[in-house]
Structures are given as C-alpha cells and as structure tokens.
Amino acid sequence: MSGVDFIPISVSTLLPREVVGLDLYQREASSESFKLYRAADYPLTMDDLGRLRGRGVSRLYISKASQSVYQSYLRRVATSSKNDAVPLTARVGALNEVVRDVLQTAFQREDVDKTVHAAEKLGSLATEIISQDEFTASDLFDVLHHDYATFTHSANVAFYSGLLASELGYSETDVGLITTGGLLHDLGKLDIGEEILCKPGKLEDHEFRIIRQHPGLGFKKLAHREDLNTGQLMMAYQHHERLDGRGYPVGCVEADIHPWAKLCSVVDVFEALTSQRPYRSPMPRRKALELLDRDCGKAFDPEVLACWKSIIHRDLAN
C-alpha cells in the first residue's frame, strides 16, 4: 500500500492492554513505505507505549479503510468515565481527535445547526475533563495538533478557552459555555476562500479587508440563535477587538468588550502564534508569551493575560 492509503493517529489516544481492533503501522524513516507495528488482535502494553514515546514517536498509522473503526474507538475512550480507569491523557487525546473530526465534518457541510449542536456536546465533554482535579495543562499540550486548518485552530482555542476560564475561577457551567464559544468563534471563516486563509505569503490590503470580515460573518450566522448566550456571541464577534480601540470589526474599547471575548482574544492569538502557518513555522511558547506581553493593557486584558502566562509557565517548568 502507498502512503495515500494511510492516515496518522496519535499515540496518546492508545490505551495499554486494550485491543484497538485495527492494524497499526509505522512509517519507515528512509522511505515512503509502512511496516506493520501491531496487528488488530494484539494489545499494546505500557512498555510498548513507553518505548514509542522514548523514541519520539507520537504518530502511528492506520489504513484509511479502518478510519470508522478508529472513530468508534475514540468516541468510546473520550466518553469514558472516571470509573472506567482510562488514563486522563488518553481521554484528552481521544476527545481532541473527536473534536477535530466532528468540526471538520460540520465545517465542510456548512450546516450551522449541526455545528452548534455538535459544539455544545463537545464543549460539555471537554469541560468534564478540564474540570477534573488531576487535569494539567500538559495533558492538553501533549495531544493538540498545530496545523493551520480552521477546524484545528477552533478546537485548540476551545480547549485553551476552557482551561483559562477554569483557572480564572468561572463556574463549571460557564466553562462549558465558554468552551463551546471557542469551538464556534471562527465560524465566519467558512465564508472566506482557502486561497486567502491558506495564502503562503503576506496578504494584500484587499485580502486583509476580507479576513477582517470574519467576526461579523460569524456573528450573523449565530446571532438569531436562542441556544447561545451573549458571551458566546461576543466570542465570535469581538475576539479581534483590542482594549485600546484599534481592533476590529468595530473598534470597541475595553469597557465595551465582553469578558469572554477578552479571554478568547488571548488564547486565539497564542494559538495562532504557536501553530504552523502557511507563511511561518510554529513559535516557541515562551516567545509567543513575550509577544503577547508587549500588548498587555493595549490589546489584552492584564488579568486574563497574567493568568494565561501562569498556566504556560507552570507547564514549561514541569
């Protein structure tokens, strides 16, 4: 089989002593060929996973024909409870893969109803995990993807938003709503062509004007809905506003920007800086925080940014 017959899966989603039910492959470093690593009926062990991570292997591969089996496995792991003795890292990894898959499908279909309903369910699942006492930022950072697809960015911003909201002391109910808002914050980008969103070079002025329309476009898609609250709508509409009034689409100043939008603004920029982009490589997290700090009090709320910095610094210190 050629490389086009395989898709990568995250090692972090695989459970020891669990039969996943599909053949797992490794990619040969010196070629485009794939070698069977573990047959479908043979479980992994903790030693297997430890050796993979020790060699820096974060991805294995499955055949495209097995994707539906893997998705069923992921949903079972992501929705497991504390009583199932599933490691938290595996639950987070599985949930992240499910979120990306569901968002990608919903975004491609451009069905706002299904996207919102999916976001609400996924937001609740993410909040259940984020709110656990043993959850740490490392559990999250170790499993996230960092490509420049809109659905990946939205998934990451949602997890970051929930993590930050929890650290700021929001109730578990609000953390769920904020996480859902993060999943929906860039919905307006569905109306912008890939030739602009994925352009490898600097945007022309007219292209940047088109990009700046996405908060308003997203707000229009969501504003009539009675199942979203004001804070979630403002996460979509105001996440590019700045405290000093130099943001867009309106140019709101600090007092006019919703607290949830201020939260979303910080993690939205951080996620963009630390992920792959068509025009640059991912930035180290420390460097991203330095850039955010330059706009503290001008673009970003000082209290919110300080809280996010403490989360990142705590994780980097471990």
TACORBEL-V741524 format. One line per field, one symbol per residue. ss: DSSP state (@ for helix, = for strand, . for the rest). burial: 1 if it has 9 or more other ideal C-beta (glycine too) atoms within 8 Angstrom, else 0. A space follows every 50 residues. Layout:
BEGIN
ss: ???
burial: ???
END
This chain:
BEGIN
ss: ..@@@=====@@@..........====......=====.......@@@@@ @@@@....=====@@@@@@@@@@@@@@@...@@@...@@@@@@@@@@@@@ @@@@@@@@@..@@@@@@@@@@@@@@@@@@@......@@@@@........@ @@@@@@@@@@@@@@@@@....@@@@@@@@@@@@@..@@@@@..@@@@... ....@@@@@@@..@@@@@@@@@.......@@@@@@@@@.....=...... ..=@@@..@@@@@@@@@@@@@@@...=..=....@@@@@@@@@@.=...= .@@@@@@@@@@@@@@@@.
burial: 00000100111111110001011111110000010000000001000110 01100010111110011011101110110000000101111111111111 11110110000101110111011111101111001010110111010101 11111111111111111100000111111111111111110100011010 00100011011111111110110000010011111111111110001000 01100011011111111111111110100001101011101110110111 100110111111111000
END
